[in-house]
Amino acid sequence: MGQKVHPYGFRLGIIRPWLSKWFAEDTRYRQQLIEDVRIRKLVRDRLRNASVSQISIERTADTVTVVVRTAKPGVVIGRSGAGVDRLNKDIQQAVGRKVHLTVEEVKRPEVDAQLVADSIAHQIERRISFRRAMRQALQRTMKAGGQGMKVKISGRLGGAEIAHSEAAKSPTGRVPLHTLRADVDYGLSQAKTNQGNIGVKVWIYKGDIMPDRRRREFEQARERVETPGIAPRREAAEEAAAPVEEPVAEVEVAEVPTEPVAEPVVVPEPDVAVEPPAEPEAVVEEPAVAETPEEGDNPDVDA
């Protein structure tokens, strides 16, 4: 399942929030959904060179709040806030409602999948080797603290006549797409070249997100046992076996059989071993005594 669905949508409601937060019924739902698509397309087109990572939209009765997360907030804000004001007016004209625009900074762009995908796409547009772009992106992300990364590029790579795909993975780490608690960031971008568009997909694994209680239990178990996966099972086995061992130790069953068993077993074994060598000596003497009366009978008969 993790191979066939969007990593963000696969984890909605578990470790990921919704990017659009509002409620509507009937025809209003269709209208507001189309408005969200227009807002996102307008912001991405106007801020193509501003490294926009994510666009969140929240709606109230009369106001639309748009939150733009970018690695270059200075480019979005502009000189004395002129860029934000201009973009805010454009969004209001497209939507026809009052819009409140907020800009947030991405502190670690090397670990953001969307920004990494955009960076690779820009390098391909500047005719840099796609293999070199992928290799450099993998190195930067792993050095910045990523726990695993995967990149896939599809299209007429290197000006080839037939489109094909090539993928690369980080030499260390992993990307668990099927684990719901795994924080897997996903980014998709396109490089527009003379031969056609080239798609870039990036997956970055940032670690597991667990509830506070489970995280606390997991950390405690990890401190006690080196292997974290076996720790909970081993602790449960020790707790279950502890009450069974205590009553057996109190009864002291081992002391009762030792006294009667030790005496009879030790005494007869040496006695039986000493008697048999004495019996063959008596048997050897009997034939010597039996020979003398035979010799005595012969002289009596002669006389």
Residue frames as qw, qx, qy, qz and C-alpha x, y, z in Angstrom:
[[0.000, 0.885, 0.466, 0.000, 0.00, 0.00, 0.00],
 [0.316, -0.792, 0.074, 0.517, 2.80, 2.41, 0.82],
 [0.417, -0.133, 0.576, 0.690, 4.19, 1.97, -2.69],
 [0.160, 0.455, 0.720, 0.498, 0.96, 3.03, -4.42],
 [0.139, -0.893, -0.422, -0.075, -0.46, 6.01, -2.53],
 [0.170, 0.774, -0.191, 0.579, 0.75, 9.50, -1.68],
 [0.524, -0.051, -0.655, 0.543, 2.84, 9.30, 1.53],
 [0.109, -0.119, 0.294, -0.942, 1.11, 12.40, 2.89],
 [0.656, -0.154, -0.200, -0.711, -2.45, 11.24, 2.22],
 [0.715, -0.051, -0.696, 0.022, -1.63, 7.75, 3.52],
 [0.433, -0.137, -0.623, 0.637, -0.86, 9.24, 6.97],
 [0.231, -0.432, -0.086, -0.868, -3.66, 11.82, 7.21],
 [0.704, -0.512, -0.104, -0.481, -5.25, 11.80, 10.64],
 [0.918, -0.221, -0.236, 0.230, -2.45, 9.65, 12.10],
 [0.587, -0.408, -0.013, 0.699, 0.70, 11.76, 12.08],
 [0.221, 0.132, 0.343, 0.903, -0.22, 14.32, 9.39],
 [0.231, 0.554, 0.447, -0.663, -2.78, 17.19, 9.51],
 [0.500, 0.668, 0.520, 0.185, -4.91, 18.39, 6.62],
 [0.373, -0.008, 0.178, 0.911, -3.47, 21.14, 4.41],
 [0.239, -0.360, -0.291, -0.853, -6.93, 22.63, 3.89],
 [0.124, -0.279, -0.807, 0.506, -8.94, 23.12, 7.08],
 [0.371, 0.076, 0.025, -0.925, -12.58, 24.10, 6.44],
 [0.274, 0.292, 0.909, -0.119, -16.03, 22.58, 6.17],
 [0.358, 0.244, -0.209, -0.877, -18.69, 23.11, 3.48],
 [0.521, 0.273, 0.784, -0.199, -21.84, 21.44, 2.20],
 [0.590, 0.670, 0.440, -0.092, -23.40, 20.86, -1.20],
 [0.592, 0.725, 0.106, 0.337, -22.26, 23.33, -3.87],
 [0.201, -0.941, 0.262, -0.074, -20.10, 25.36, -1.47],
 [0.783, -0.363, 0.445, 0.239, -17.71, 22.44, -1.20],
 [0.726, 0.433, 0.345, 0.407, -17.09, 22.49, -4.96],
 [0.187, 0.940, 0.024, 0.286, -16.56, 26.24, -5.02],
 [0.429, -0.836, 0.341, -0.014, -14.13, 26.30, -2.11],
 [0.841, -0.130, 0.431, 0.301, -12.17, 23.36, -3.48],
 [0.601, 0.634, 0.230, 0.428, -11.71, 25.16, -6.80],
 [0.083, -0.967, 0.122, -0.207, -10.63, 28.28, -4.91],
 [0.693, -0.586, 0.388, 0.164, -7.96, 26.28, -3.03],
 [0.797, 0.206, 0.383, 0.420, -6.58, 24.96, -6.32],
 [0.341, 0.851, 0.116, 0.381, -6.42, 28.48, -7.76],
 [0.356, -0.906, 0.220, -0.066, -4.68, 29.87, -4.68],
 [0.777, -0.368, 0.427, 0.280, -2.01, 27.17, -4.67],
 [0.702, 0.433, 0.343, 0.450, -1.36, 27.48, -8.40],
 [0.141, 0.943, 0.039, 0.299, -1.10, 31.28, -8.17],
 [0.498, -0.812, 0.302, 0.040, 1.30, 31.21, -5.22],
 [0.806, -0.168, 0.444, 0.353, 3.57, 28.59, -6.79],
 [0.591, 0.617, 0.283, 0.436, 3.71, 30.42, -10.13],
 [0.004, -0.959, 0.052, -0.277, 4.45, 33.80, -8.56],
 [0.435, -0.756, 0.481, -0.090, 7.00, 32.37, -6.09],
 [0.952, 0.265, -0.150, 0.030, 8.68, 29.83, -8.33],
 [0.583, 0.468, -0.423, 0.511, 12.16, 31.01, -7.33],
 [0.323, -0.647, 0.330, -0.606, 11.35, 31.52, -3.64],
 [0.299, 0.142, -0.918, 0.221, 11.68, 27.82, -2.60],
 [0.628, -0.244, 0.135, -0.727, 8.06, 27.33, -1.48],
 [0.020, 0.158, -0.978, 0.138, 7.69, 24.11, 0.48],
 [0.069, -0.434, -0.895, 0.077, 4.04, 23.99, 1.56],
 [0.228, -0.232, -0.119, -0.938, 0.83, 26.04, 1.28],
 [0.097, -0.366, -0.874, 0.304, -1.84, 25.64, 3.99],
 [0.231, -0.343, -0.291, -0.863, -5.32, 27.17, 3.77],
 [0.089, -0.366, -0.802, 0.463, -7.78, 27.81, 6.60],
 [0.154, -0.442, -0.434, -0.770, -11.25, 29.30, 6.24],
 [0.051, 0.309, 0.655, -0.688, -13.57, 31.07, 8.62],
 [0.348, 0.685, 0.579, -0.273, -16.90, 32.74, 7.92],
 [0.377, 0.915, 0.092, -0.108, -15.50, 35.64, 5.86],
 [0.047, -0.844, 0.516, 0.140, -11.69, 35.27, 5.90],
 [0.958, 0.231, -0.123, 0.118, -9.28, 32.98, 4.10],
 [0.396, -0.800, 0.437, 0.109, -5.92, 32.46, 5.84],
 [0.862, 0.450, -0.194, 0.126, -3.05, 31.32, 3.62],
 [0.565, -0.709, 0.394, 0.154, 0.17, 30.11, 5.27],
 [0.737, 0.616, -0.265, 0.082, 3.21, 29.87, 2.97],
 [0.743, -0.547, 0.307, 0.234, 6.24, 27.91, 4.21],
 [0.649, 0.728, -0.132, 0.178, 9.39, 28.90, 2.32],
 [0.807, -0.222, -0.058, 0.544, 13.15, 28.66, 2.68],
 [0.345, 0.149, 0.091, 0.922, 13.57, 32.24, 1.41],
 [0.063, -0.769, -0.585, 0.252, 11.16, 34.44, 3.35],
 [0.162, -0.565, 0.091, 0.804, 13.04, 37.58, 2.29],
 [0.053, 0.026, 0.681, 0.730, 12.19, 36.95, -1.36],
 [0.110, -0.580, -0.789, -0.170, 8.50, 36.50, -0.55],
 [0.208, -0.757, -0.395, 0.477, 8.23, 39.51, 1.76],
 [0.436, 0.680, 0.216, 0.549, 10.19, 41.84, -0.48],
 [0.297, 0.179, -0.244, 0.906, 11.47, 45.28, 0.39],
 [0.208, -0.027, 0.378, -0.902, 9.46, 46.74, 3.29],
 [0.410, 0.272, 0.795, -0.356, 6.74, 44.10, 2.76],
 [0.421, 0.435, -0.240, -0.759, 5.87, 45.11, -0.79],
 [0.279, 0.152, -0.891, -0.324, 5.98, 41.52, -2.09],
 [0.023, 0.279, 0.907, -0.314, 3.51, 40.20, 0.49],
 [0.303, 0.501, 0.303, -0.752, 1.07, 43.05, -0.12],
 [0.388, 0.386, -0.506, -0.666, 1.14, 42.54, -3.88],
 [0.239, 0.009, -0.962, -0.133, 0.61, 38.79, -3.56],
 [0.124, 0.341, 0.757, -0.544, -2.18, 39.31, -1.03],
 [0.400, 0.471, 0.029, -0.786, -4.08, 41.59, -3.42],
 [0.376, 0.267, -0.736, -0.496, -3.69, 39.11, -6.29],
 [0.113, -0.140, -0.975, 0.132, -5.14, 36.29, -4.17],
 [0.239, 0.430, 0.525, -0.694, -8.09, 38.48, -3.08],
 [0.434, 0.426, -0.285, -0.741, -8.90, 39.27, -6.71],
 [0.336, 0.145, -0.885, -0.289, -8.77, 35.58, -7.67],
 [0.143, -0.259, -0.916, 0.271, -10.92, 34.46, -4.74],
 [0.246, -0.565, -0.361, -0.699, -13.15, 37.46, -4.22],
 [0.662, -0.675, -0.324, -0.011, -12.82, 37.35, -0.44],
 [0.201, -0.891, 0.359, -0.194, -10.71, 38.87, 2.29],
 [0.906, 0.144, -0.314, 0.245, -7.36, 37.05, 2.49],
 [0.420, -0.844, 0.331, -0.044, -4.80, 37.04, 5.29],
 [0.815, 0.432, -0.340, 0.183, -1.34, 35.92, 4.08],
 [0.599, -0.725, 0.341, 0.000, 1.30, 34.56, 6.50],
 [0.646, 0.578, -0.486, 0.112, 4.90, 33.61, 5.67],
 [0.795, -0.539, 0.278, -0.010, 6.82, 30.97, 7.67],
 [0.224, 0.731, -0.638, -0.086, 10.48, 30.04, 7.31],
 [0.988, 0.001, -0.155, 0.015, 11.77, 26.52, 6.72],
 [0.379, -0.829, 0.408, 0.041, 14.80, 26.24, 8.99],
 [0.480, -0.340, 0.765, 0.264, 16.27, 23.06, 7.43],
 [0.649, 0.532, -0.147, -0.524, 15.66, 23.09, 3.67],
 [0.209, 0.438, -0.858, -0.169, 18.08, 20.17, 3.11],
 [0.148, 0.073, 0.959, -0.229, 15.60, 17.82, 4.85],
 [0.526, 0.453, 0.306, -0.652, 12.47, 19.14, 3.11],
 [0.584, 0.165, 0.743, 0.281, 11.51, 16.78, 0.28],
 [0.418, 0.831, 0.366, 0.010, 9.71, 19.41, -1.83],
 [0.016, -0.936, 0.268, 0.229, 12.64, 21.82, -1.69],
 [0.477, -0.379, 0.722, 0.328, 15.10, 19.04, -2.53],
 [0.579, 0.439, 0.661, 0.189, 12.98, 18.00, -5.53],
 [0.276, 0.949, 0.129, -0.079, 12.79, 21.62, -6.74],
 [0.251, -0.785, 0.474, 0.309, 16.56, 21.96, -6.38],
 [0.552, -0.068, 0.761, 0.335, 17.19, 18.87, -8.50],
 [0.488, 0.696, 0.519, 0.091, 14.70, 20.09, -11.13],
 [0.092, 0.970, -0.095, -0.202, 16.40, 23.50, -11.36],
 [0.380, -0.560, 0.644, 0.357, 19.80, 21.84, -11.83],
 [0.571, 0.250, 0.734, 0.269, 18.45, 19.66, -14.64],
 [0.352, 0.886, 0.301, -0.038, 17.02, 22.76, -16.34],
 [0.042, -0.908, 0.352, 0.222, 20.50, 24.30, -16.22],
 [0.809, 0.465, -0.358, -0.040, 21.81, 21.20, -18.07],
 [0.214, -0.575, 0.748, -0.253, 23.65, 19.74, -15.11],
 [0.414, 0.093, -0.896, -0.132, 24.01, 15.96, -15.13],
 [0.706, -0.436, -0.156, -0.536, 20.99, 14.39, -13.45],
 [0.857, -0.154, -0.437, 0.225, 23.15, 11.71, -11.81],
 [0.388, 0.194, -0.370, 0.821, 25.38, 14.36, -10.27],
 [0.348, -0.427, 0.022, -0.834, 22.35, 16.30, -9.07],
 [0.843, -0.358, -0.303, -0.262, 20.88, 13.21, -7.40],
 [0.766, -0.022, -0.442, 0.466, 24.19, 12.25, -5.79],
 [0.174, 0.293, -0.292, 0.894, 24.77, 15.71, -4.35],
 [0.548, -0.441, -0.088, -0.705, 21.21, 15.90, -3.02],
 [0.877, -0.265, -0.400, -0.003, 21.62, 12.54, -1.26],
 [0.601, 0.079, -0.417, 0.677, 24.86, 13.65, 0.38],
 [0.072, -0.372, 0.166, -0.910, 23.46, 16.98, 1.59],
 [0.692, -0.421, -0.204, -0.550, 20.31, 15.43, 3.03],
 [0.865, -0.215, -0.419, 0.175, 22.11, 12.65, 4.93],
 [0.447, 0.157, -0.367, 0.801, 24.62, 15.13, 6.36],
 [0.249, -0.407, 0.037, -0.878, 21.77, 17.42, 7.50],
 [0.346, -0.138, 0.716, -0.591, 20.25, 14.65, 9.63],
 [0.776, 0.129, -0.234, -0.572, 18.05, 12.61, 7.31],
 [0.601, -0.281, 0.729, -0.166, 17.63, 8.95, 8.29],
 [0.528, 0.166, 0.784, 0.281, 17.03, 7.75, 4.74],
 [0.309, 0.624, -0.088, -0.712, 16.34, 9.10, 1.26],
 [0.560, 0.236, 0.737, 0.297, 15.18, 7.91, -2.14],
 [0.214, 0.594, -0.166, -0.757, 15.13, 9.83, -5.45],
 [0.564, 0.310, 0.730, 0.231, 13.48, 8.86, -8.74],
 [0.150, 0.565, -0.221, -0.781, 13.72, 10.78, -12.04],
 [0.569, 0.367, 0.726, 0.121, 11.67, 9.99, -15.15],
 [0.383, 0.849, 0.049, -0.361, 11.67, 11.40, -18.67],
 [0.771, 0.575, -0.079, 0.263, 14.08, 11.89, -21.57],
 [0.597, -0.737, 0.170, 0.269, 17.11, 11.86, -19.34],
 [0.456, -0.439, 0.492, 0.597, 20.23, 13.27, -20.95],
 [0.386, 0.524, -0.316, -0.691, 18.34, 13.96, -24.18],
 [0.283, -0.037, 0.947, 0.150, 17.61, 10.26, -24.81],
 [0.334, -0.050, -0.568, -0.750, 15.13, 9.39, -27.56],
 [0.604, -0.381, -0.667, -0.212, 13.20, 7.00, -25.32],
 [0.370, -0.646, 0.276, -0.608, 11.99, 8.15, -21.89],
 [0.732, -0.109, -0.650, 0.173, 13.04, 6.00, -18.95],
 [0.531, -0.804, 0.025, -0.268, 13.40, 6.20, -15.18],
 [0.597, 0.269, -0.574, 0.492, 16.40, 6.11, -12.89],
 [0.616, -0.746, -0.124, -0.219, 16.42, 5.92, -9.09],
 [0.435, 0.404, -0.580, 0.558, 19.01, 6.35, -6.36],
 [0.696, -0.652, -0.286, -0.095, 18.99, 5.59, -2.64],
 [0.191, -0.830, 0.455, -0.261, 21.13, 6.67, 0.25],
 [0.543, 0.303, -0.772, 0.130, 23.84, 4.11, 1.08],
 [0.169, -0.086, -0.816, 0.547, 22.76, 4.12, 4.73],
 [0.366, 0.140, 0.328, -0.859, 19.38, 4.45, 6.38],
 [0.137, 0.324, 0.922, 0.161, 15.96, 3.30, 5.21],
 [0.322, -0.012, -0.133, -0.937, 12.63, 4.65, 3.88],
 [0.117, 0.229, 0.949, -0.184, 9.74, 2.68, 5.50],
 [0.271, -0.107, -0.361, -0.886, 6.82, 3.58, 3.22],
 [0.539, -0.356, -0.706, -0.291, 4.42, 1.06, 4.82],
 [0.395, -0.327, -0.630, 0.583, 4.94, 2.23, 8.44],
 [0.075, -0.834, -0.427, -0.341, 2.25, 4.74, 9.36],
 [0.473, -0.838, -0.093, 0.254, 4.14, 6.22, 12.31],
 [0.639, -0.079, 0.246, 0.725, 7.19, 6.87, 10.09],
 [0.113, 0.855, 0.076, -0.501, 7.63, 10.55, 9.21],
 [0.566, 0.131, 0.569, 0.583, 8.22, 10.21, 5.45],
 [0.173, 0.717, 0.030, -0.674, 8.31, 13.53, 3.61],
 [0.598, 0.349, 0.630, 0.352, 7.46, 13.49, -0.11],
 [0.084, 0.694, -0.097, -0.709, 8.17, 16.03, -2.83],
 [0.625, 0.431, 0.584, 0.287, 7.27, 16.17, -6.53],
 [0.034, 0.758, -0.142, -0.636, 8.67, 18.63, -9.06],
 [0.758, 0.523, 0.350, 0.173, 9.10, 19.01, -12.83],
 [0.323, -0.508, 0.355, 0.715, 12.05, 20.20, -14.87],
 [0.599, 0.735, 0.248, -0.197, 11.01, 21.86, -18.13],
 [0.423, -0.405, 0.562, 0.584, 13.64, 21.11, -20.79],
 [0.352, 0.448, -0.427, -0.703, 13.77, 21.36, -24.58],
 [0.242, 0.072, -0.939, -0.234, 13.20, 17.61, -24.88],
 [0.576, -0.475, -0.548, -0.377, 10.14, 17.71, -22.60],
 [0.493, -0.679, 0.257, -0.479, 9.30, 17.68, -18.92],
 [0.550, 0.167, -0.773, 0.270, 11.31, 15.53, -16.51],
 [0.663, -0.632, -0.166, -0.365, 9.60, 14.46, -13.29],
 [0.292, 0.379, -0.696, 0.536, 11.49, 14.36, -9.99],
 [0.745, -0.539, -0.265, -0.291, 10.23, 12.46, -6.92],
 [0.234, 0.445, -0.656, 0.562, 11.93, 12.58, -3.51],
 [0.762, -0.530, -0.337, -0.159, 11.24, 10.59, -0.34],
 [0.203, 0.506, -0.575, 0.610, 12.98, 11.55, 2.93],
 [0.710, -0.461, -0.532, 0.010, 12.63, 9.59, 6.18],
 [0.002, -0.678, 0.306, -0.669, 12.96, 11.74, 9.32],
 [0.013, 0.135, -0.836, 0.532, 12.22, 9.22, 12.08],
 [0.278, -0.455, -0.837, -0.121, 9.13, 7.86, 13.84],
 [0.262, -0.334, 0.140, -0.895, 6.36, 9.99, 15.36],
 [0.441, -0.308, -0.841, 0.061, 4.71, 8.31, 18.35],
 [0.429, -0.796, -0.237, -0.354, 2.36, 9.47, 21.12],
 [0.088, -0.733, 0.491, -0.463, 3.98, 10.79, 24.29],
 [0.790, -0.380, 0.391, -0.279, 3.12, 7.74, 26.39],
 [0.966, 0.217, 0.084, 0.109, 4.40, 5.23, 23.85],
 [0.475, 0.719, -0.321, 0.392, 7.52, 7.31, 23.26],
 [0.342, -0.690, 0.491, -0.407, 8.25, 7.41, 27.00],
 [0.910, -0.181, 0.348, -0.132, 7.80, 3.63, 27.36],
 [0.852, 0.480, -0.060, 0.198, 9.92, 3.04, 24.29],
 [0.226, 0.771, -0.425, 0.417, 12.78, 5.18, 25.64],
 [0.586, -0.553, 0.489, -0.334, 12.67, 3.49, 29.05],
 [0.968, 0.050, 0.246, -0.015, 12.81, 0.04, 27.48],
 [0.689, 0.645, -0.186, 0.274, 15.65, 1.12, 25.23],
 [0.098, -0.781, 0.499, -0.363, 17.74, 2.23, 28.21],
 [0.752, -0.373, 0.495, -0.225, 17.39, -1.16, 29.91],
 [0.822, 0.105, 0.525, 0.193, 17.98, -3.42, 26.94],
 [0.216, -0.398, 0.479, 0.752, 20.28, -2.75, 23.98],
 [0.019, 0.216, 0.789, 0.575, 17.80, -4.13, 21.46],
 [0.314, 0.048, 0.227, -0.921, 14.73, -1.88, 21.55],
 [0.630, -0.019, -0.479, -0.611, 12.42, -4.29, 19.72],
 [0.632, -0.124, -0.760, 0.088, 12.95, -7.11, 22.24],
 [0.051, 0.209, -0.539, 0.814, 12.84, -4.94, 25.36],
 [0.597, -0.192, 0.120, -0.770, 9.06, -4.95, 25.96],
 [0.880, -0.020, -0.414, -0.230, 8.81, -8.71, 25.41],
 [0.569, 0.176, -0.659, 0.460, 11.78, -9.45, 27.65],
 [0.148, -0.239, 0.463, -0.841, 10.44, -7.29, 30.47],
 [0.756, -0.141, -0.060, -0.637, 7.03, -8.93, 30.26],
 [0.837, 0.061, -0.544, 0.013, 8.60, -12.38, 30.38],
 [0.336, 0.212, -0.645, 0.652, 10.69, -11.47, 33.43],
 [0.393, -0.215, 0.305, -0.840, 7.66, -10.06, 35.27],
 [0.854, -0.070, -0.229, -0.461, 5.62, -13.17, 34.50],
 [0.786, 0.110, -0.575, 0.198, 8.37, -15.54, 35.61],
 [0.066, 0.447, -0.539, 0.711, 9.28, -13.67, 38.83],
 [0.635, -0.321, 0.301, -0.635, 6.24, -14.69, 40.94],
 [0.954, 0.048, -0.248, -0.161, 6.61, -18.35, 39.89],
 [0.613, 0.360, -0.561, 0.424, 10.21, -18.60, 41.08],
 [0.197, -0.527, 0.447, -0.695, 9.58, -17.15, 44.58],
 [0.833, -0.300, 0.187, -0.427, 7.33, -19.92, 46.03],
 [0.930, 0.195, -0.291, 0.109, 9.64, -22.65, 44.72],
 [0.381, 0.490, -0.517, 0.590, 12.59, -21.13, 46.57],
 [0.433, -0.486, 0.368, -0.664, 10.65, -20.84, 49.85],
 [0.946, -0.146, -0.076, -0.281, 9.61, -24.54, 49.99],
 [0.123, -0.663, 0.738, -0.034, 13.26, -25.69, 49.90],
 [0.963, 0.103, 0.031, -0.248, 12.41, -28.98, 48.24],
 [0.640, 0.553, -0.509, 0.162, 16.06, -29.66, 47.44],
 [0.120, -0.551, 0.687, -0.458, 17.13, -30.09, 51.10],
 [0.806, -0.170, 0.351, -0.445, 14.67, -32.91, 52.00],
 [0.970, 0.227, -0.053, -0.060, 15.80, -35.58, 49.51],
 [0.382, 0.711, -0.546, 0.226, 19.51, -34.96, 49.95],
 [0.384, -0.525, 0.665, -0.367, 19.85, -36.62, 53.42],
 [0.844, -0.027, 0.497, -0.200, 18.19, -40.05, 52.80],
 [0.824, 0.565, -0.039, -0.024, 19.43, -40.35, 49.23],
 [0.228, 0.795, -0.541, 0.152, 23.08, -39.57, 49.96],
 [0.481, -0.488, 0.691, -0.229, 23.61, -42.29, 52.67],
 [0.860, 0.082, 0.494, -0.098, 22.27, -45.46, 50.98],
 [0.724, 0.686, -0.063, 0.013, 23.78, -44.63, 47.62],
 [0.161, 0.803, -0.548, 0.172, 27.31, -44.00, 48.87],
 [0.547, -0.470, 0.655, -0.225, 27.64, -46.94, 51.40],
 [0.897, 0.098, 0.423, -0.084, 26.71, -50.03, 49.35],
 [0.666, 0.722, -0.185, -0.028, 28.74, -49.17, 46.28],
 [0.123, 0.694, -0.692, 0.154, 32.21, -49.61, 47.90],
 [0.628, -0.254, 0.681, -0.278, 31.10, -52.76, 49.88],
 [0.883, 0.363, 0.259, -0.143, 29.97, -54.56, 46.78],
 [0.532, 0.766, -0.357, 0.044, 33.14, -53.58, 45.00],
 [0.142, -0.637, 0.727, -0.216, 35.40, -55.09, 47.76],
 [0.778, -0.125, 0.542, -0.293, 33.65, -58.53, 48.25],
 [0.892, 0.426, -0.025, -0.146, 34.03, -60.01, 44.77],
 [0.419, 0.652, -0.618, 0.132, 37.86, -60.17, 44.79],
 [0.376, -0.420, 0.742, -0.362, 37.76, -62.28, 48.06],
 [0.872, 0.117, 0.309, -0.360, 35.47, -65.02, 46.64],
 [0.795, 0.508, -0.328, -0.049, 37.72, -66.22, 43.81],
 [0.077, 0.592, -0.746, 0.295, 40.61, -66.81, 46.30],
 [0.622, -0.172, 0.645, -0.409, 38.47, -69.33, 48.31],
 [0.888, 0.369, 0.068, -0.264, 37.49, -71.15, 45.10],
 [0.512, 0.645, -0.563, 0.067, 41.15, -71.61, 44.14],
 [0.204, -0.469, 0.781, -0.357, 42.00, -73.32, 47.48],
 [0.825, -0.001, 0.347, -0.446, 39.21, -75.98, 47.24],
 [0.884, 0.384, -0.251, -0.094, 40.66, -77.99, 44.34],
 [0.272, 0.572, -0.704, 0.321, 44.02, -78.25, 46.18],
 [0.472, -0.274, 0.667, -0.507, 42.34, -79.86, 49.25],
 [0.891, 0.195, 0.124, -0.390, 40.36, -82.26, 47.06],
 [0.659, 0.529, -0.535, -0.009, 43.56, -83.73, 45.50],
 [0.069, -0.502, 0.778, -0.371, 45.09, -84.93, 48.83],
 [0.720, -0.086, 0.556, -0.405, 42.36, -87.46, 49.80],
 [0.867, 0.428, -0.138, -0.213, 42.62, -89.09, 46.38],
 [0.422, 0.577, -0.670, 0.202, 46.31, -89.75, 46.90],
 [0.342, -0.361, 0.718, -0.486, 45.57, -91.09, 50.42],
 [0.872, 0.108, 0.218, -0.426, 43.06, -93.61, 49.10],
 [0.753, 0.491, -0.433, -0.067, 45.56, -95.25, 46.77],
 [0.191, 0.446, -0.808, 0.336, 48.11, -96.31, 49.44],
 [0.587, -0.155, 0.562, -0.561, 45.32, -97.72, 51.64],
 [0.903, 0.274, -0.017, -0.329, 44.19, -99.99, 48.85],
 [0.562, 0.537, -0.621, 0.099, 47.75, -101.20, 48.21],
 [0.143, -0.401, 0.777, -0.464, 48.19, -102.14, 51.79]]
